[in-house]
């Protein structure tokens, strides 16, 4: 079988990095019978100071048929990356970040300047070229992109776009001649039975699941809640990525009116999220940009409608009766949506839940993603039409 070597900053059993982990894990398990899959990643979760207790660091671990190498900080360097590539001798290398120093840049250099190996190189920007993402740490990212173009690395790789916005982001930054293929992100495919929770008119239980950082825009949600007259209980789930930003959020929480309550649960393992979604009425994420948004899909998969920004692939939600996708330029629209959701009675709430569950079920049933990914890793580049 052909060999696929995946480089990704975080992998299972990690979960704090969110969608990146889920995308790679869903993909790796889906194709493990068709390709030999190797994964190279860090030995600890996002923000952790200790290695995963369940893995052997700096050695190959087996997850079903997948072989995973968890690299310790002491060995996370160019020499290690180059040696792994030389030993595995992959037919294809799959990079899962635009700006990762160790798991993208070093891997690229190790391939491009090593004449002993010549794998196909596929790079998934993972939404990092979206305008909403580039506005954070702008100087550092612009320097990297200029260097990337100056070295003409874009001519030696195939970009993997997971939605049409990302396709245009790639074209905008690297030109119309950049080689790319468009394949949707790999979502979770296990769907639990739909369960309802009690919904009282005039009250609403919302849940936010994501890393706490400016890109995910929790602060806007908190500011909007100040204008809501209904009774809203918000549960925040996710690791703190930027402490200064979280402090701003905590200050905003202190100024919320008495009809709004907030509970912070910290990071929660993916296996426990389904239960949390179904204890709430509405998922909220006013993100500046997502190339897929696994937490959004997983809410729908759990049968819960969503209130999100229009900076994700999940659009026209109101027409489908599964939620709202609204412009960040119209904060009052978010207030109105929250008031409308709070006003649902039990029957109206269950109608939205049923529609959300059915939408997600149809999405996972109709896909041909495994075949598309095998083509991405095995076939030549395919130029997308405009």
N, C-alpha and C positions, 0 to 999 in steps of 0.2 A: 504493500500500500504506500501511497504518497505520504510524506511527512509534513505536518504543519507545526511550526513553532510560533507560539503566541507570546508576545511580550506585553505585560500589563502591570501597572503599578500595584494593584491589589487584586486578590483572587480569593476564592473560598479557602478557609472558612470565614474570611472577612466579609463584612457587610456595610461598614460605615461609609464607604465611598459611593454607595448607591448604584446607579444605573450601569456604570462601567463594569462593576463586578458581575451584575446580573446578565448583561449582554454576553460577556465572555463565557460565563458558566453555562448559560442556556445554549449557546452555540457549540461549545466544546462537547457537552454531553450529547447533543443532537447528532454530531457527525463522527463520534468516536468509533463507530463500526465501519465507517467508510475511509477514514484517514487515521494515521498514527498521530495523535495530538500530544504535543509537549507544551507546557506552560512555564514561563519564567516570570517570577514575581517577587515582591518583597516578603519578608518573613513575619510581618506584623500588620495589623489593621491601621487604617488612617488615624493618625494622631496618637497611636499607642507607643509606649516606650519599651514594651516587652514583646518577644516573639510569641506566636501562637503556641500554646502548650501541647497541642495535638499533632504537631508536625516535626519532622526532622529537618533542621536547617542545613543549607549547603549540600543537599543530597536529593536524589530523586524520590518523590513520594507518589504513591498510586492512589488516584481517585477513580474507582472503577477502571476503565481502560486508559484514562488520561494520566500522563506522567507530569508531575508538577515539581519544579525546583524553587524552593523558598530561599532567597539569598539574604544573608545577614548583612547588616550595615558595614561590617569590617571587610566583607568581600564584594560589596556592591561597587564595582569599578569596571573600567574598560577591558582589562585583562580577563576578568571572569566572563563578561559578556562575549568577548571574542572566542574564548575557549569553549563555551557552551555551543555556540554556533558551529564551531569546527567539529565538535563531537557528534552533535545531532545530525548535521548535514541535511538541513531541511530542504524540501522542494519549494516551500513557500514560507515566508515570515510575515506575521500579521502584527502590526504595531497599533496600540490602542490609545494613543494620545498624540496631540500635536506638539506639546511643549515639555514632555517628560525628558529630563536630562539622561537618566539611566536607561529607561525602557523604550525610548525612541531615538534620541540623538546618538547615544553610544552604539545602539544596535545598528542604526543606519550606517554609521562610519565603519563599524566592524565588517559590514557586508560589502559596502561600496569599495573599500580599500583593501579587501582580502581576495586575492585572485584564486584562492583555493576553493572558494564556494561561490555559487552564483544563483541563489534562490530568487524567485519572484518576491518582490516586496510590496505588500499592501498596507497602506496607512489609513486608519480611520480617525479623522479629526475629533470625533465624539462631541460635536457641537462647539468646539473651542474656536472655530472660525466665525461663529455667529457674532454679529455686531454687539449683541447684548453681553457676550462673554469677553470680547476684545476690549471693552471699555474698562475692565478691571486689570490692574498691573499692565497698563497699556505700553509703557516705555519698554519694559522687558520683552513683551510679546512682539512689539514692532521690530525690535533689534533682532530677535530670533528669525522672524519672517524675512527680513532683508537679507540676513546671512544665508538662510535657506535658499532664497532665490539666487543670490550671488554665486553660490556653489552649484546651482542648477540641479539640486537634488530632486526637484519636482519632475525632471526628465527621466529619473531612474526608478520611480515608484508609480504604483497605481493607487489613486485615492479611492477610498470606499465612502460613498455618500449614502447616508441612511434615510434622507428625505430630500425633497426637491429644494427646500431652502438651503440645505447644506451643499447641494450640487451648485447652486448659484454662488454661495460663499466661496467655494473652491475656485470656480471660474473667475470670480472677481479678484481674488488675491493672486492666483497663479496663472491666469490667462486661459483663453478658450482652448488652447492646445493641450492643457493638462489632461493626462490619461485618467479616466475614472470609470467606475461602475456603480450603478445605483441598485442597492439591495436594502430592503427594510431591516430595521433592527430586529433581533431575535427576542421576542417577549417570553414571559413565563407562559407555560401551556397547561399547567394543572389548575383546574377550576373546581373549587369547592361548591357544594350545594348552596343555593341562595337562602340566606336567613334574614329575617326582618327584625328590627328593634322597635321599641315603642316610640311613636312620634306624636307629640302634643302640639297643637296649634299655638303659635306664639313663642316657641322655644326651639333651639337648634343646637345640635352637637356637631362641631366642625373638627376636622383633623388636618394638621399640616405635617407632612412627612418629607424631609429632605435635610441636606446639610445646612447648617446655619451660617450663611455667607451672604454678602450683598447680592450676588447673582440670583439667589433664590427668593430674595425680596420679602422676607418675613416682616420687616419693619413696615412695609406698605400695608400688609394685611392688618397689623396692629393699629396703624393710623386710621384705616378705614373702619375698623370695629368701633372706634370712638363715635362714629356717626350713626351707628346702628341702634335703633330703639328697642328691637326685640331682645329677648333673653338668649344669649349665645355663650356656650361653653366651648372653648378652644383647647384642644390637646396638641402640643408641639412634640414631634418625634424627630430626632436626628442629632448627630454629633455637632459640637461647636467647632467650626472650621476657623473662624476669626473671632477672637475673644473681644476685641474692641466693638465689633458689630453686635455681638451678643449682649454686651453691656448696654448698648443703645436700645436694644430690644427690651431688656429688663427695665430700663427707665420708662419706656413707652407703656409697658404692662402696668407699672405703678400708677399711671395717669388714666387708665381705663375706667369708665363709669361702672357703677354697681351692677348693671345688668349684664356685664361681660366678665367671665371668669376664665382664667388660663391655668393649665397644668403642663409642666414640662417633664417628659419621661426620659429624656436623653436618647441615646442610640438604642434601637431595638432590632434584634435579629430578624432577618427576612421571614423565617418560619413562623414568627409570631405576629406578623403584620396583618395577615388575613383576619385574625380574630379582632384586632384593633379597628380595622376598617369597618367591620360589621357592627361594632358597638357605637358607631357614629352615623350621622345622617348625610354629611357632605364633606368631600375632600377639597382642600383649598391650596393653591400654589400659584402665586402671582409672579412667576419666574420671568427673568429677562431673556431667557432663551433655553430651549431644550431641543436636541436633535431627535429624541424619541420621548423620553419621560416615562421610565418604567413605573415610577410610583403612581403616575396618572393611570396608566393601563391597569395596574394591579388593583386600584380602587374600582375601576369598572369591572374587572374580573371578579371582584368580591361583591359586585352588585350595588355599588354606591356611586351616585352622580358626583360630578366634579365642577368646581368653580375655579377656572384657570385663566391665565393671560392668553392672548392670541399669538404668543411667541413659541408655539410648539406645533407639531404636526397634527394635533387633535383639534380640528376645526369644525364649525357648523354644528356644534353640540346642541344648540337650542332646537334646531330642526329635528334632531333625533330624540329629543326629550331625555337627554342624559346629562344635561348640565349647561354651562355657559363658558365660552371663550371670549374674553373681553379685552379691549385695548387698555394698555396701561395709561394712556393719555386721558381716559375718562373714568377717574376713580369713583364718581357718583354712580356709575353703572354697576360697580361691584357692591356698593351699598344697597342698591335696589335689588340686586340678585340675592343678597343675604336676607333681606327683608322678605322677599318672595318665598325663599326656601323655608324661612322660619314660620311663614303662614301656612305651609302645607299641613293638611290633616293626614291621618294615617293612610287613607286610601290614595291620596295624591302622592305621598312619599313612596308608597309601595309601587306605584306605577313607574316612577322614576327609577327605582331599584330594579324592577323587572326589565325595563328597557336597557339599563346599563349592563346587566348580566347577559342579556341576549346579544347585545352589540359585541361584547368581548368574546362570547362564545362563537359567534359567527366569524369574528376576526381570526381566531386560532384554528377554526375548522377549514377555512378556505385557502390557507397559505401554502406555498410551495417553497418555503424558505430554505429547507435543507438542500434541495437541488440548486437553488440560486447561489448559495454559499459555496458549494462544491465547485460550481462553475467559476466563481470569483477566485478561488484558490488554485484552480487547476488550469483554467483557460487563459487565453490572452486578454489583453485589455479591450474593453468595448467602449467606444466613444459614444457618449450620450448626445442625442439631438437636442437642439435648443428648445 
